[in-house]
């Protein structure tokens, strides 16, 4: 186990956008990511069809990336997935104390 200069980037996007997020990350040098499916509970993302509540699906993408690429990664994902629009998702990063199992 080492103490590398890595961050965990978490992107929560609408269903169907995870491939774009992974391609952006790989293009910047990250090895890939883990995709988990979920559902949103935001007041903004709640909608209904004929009075029946529809819970929007979300994809959560976890990417371990070098800190040096995180700002660009977050910028490109924000633009690609329209994350500046309400209810479309979000992206954030967390510092990692230790990581093992990477080829970096």
N, C-alpha and C positions, 0 to 999 in steps of 0.2 A: 504494500500500500504506500502510496506517495502523497505528497502535498503539492499537486500541480496547480498551474494557473488556469483552472477551469471554472465554468459556471454551468448551472442547469438552466436551460431556457425552456419555459413552459408556454406553449401556444394553445389557446382554446379558440377553435374556429368552427364555422358552420360545416356541416357534413359535406364532404366532397372536396374540401380545400386542403386536406392533409398531404396529398401528393405534392402540391405546389410548395408547401412548407418544407417538406423533406428535400425536394429538388434544390430549393434555395440554400438550405443548410449544407447539402453536399457540394454545391457549387462554390461555397465559401470555405470548404475544407473540413467541415464536420463529417463524421463517419456515417451519420444517419440518425434515426430516432425511434422512439417507441410510440405507437399510436394506440390510444384507449378511447373507446366510445362512451359517451355519457349523454345526459340531458340537461338542458338549462333550466334555471329557476328564477331568472331575472324578471322583474316586473316589466321591463322594456321588451323582452323577447316573448312574453306570453301573448298568445293570439287565440282566436276561436273561429270556427267555421260552423255557421248555423247554430251558434250558441254552445257548441261543444268545444271544450278547451283542448288546444293542441300544444303539446310540449315539444319545443324544438330540440332536435338532436344536435349534439356537439361532438367534435373530435378533439381530444387532448393529445398534444404531441410533446413528448419529453425529449430534449436534445442536450447532450453533454458536449459543450463546445469550448474552445480556447477563448479566454476573456477578450482577446484582441479582436475577434470577429463578432462578438455579441452585439455591439451597437449597429453594425451594418445588417446583421441577420434580423434584428428586431425592426429596423427601418424597412427592409425589403418585404418582410412578412406583413407588416402593417399596411404597406401600399398594395401588395398583391391580394390580400384578403379583405381590404377595405375596413380595417379595424378602427378607423376614426369615425365610422358610422355607428350610431347607437344600436346595441343588440347583436352586433356581428361577431363579437368575441373580444379577446384580449391576449396580450403577450407580456411576460415578465421574466426576469432572470433572478437566480439566487446564487450566491457564492458557494462553492464546494470546498470543504476542508480537506477531504481526501478522496481519491478515486483509485480503483484498481480495475484491471481488466481491459484497459485501453491500449491500443497499439501506438498511441501518439507519443 
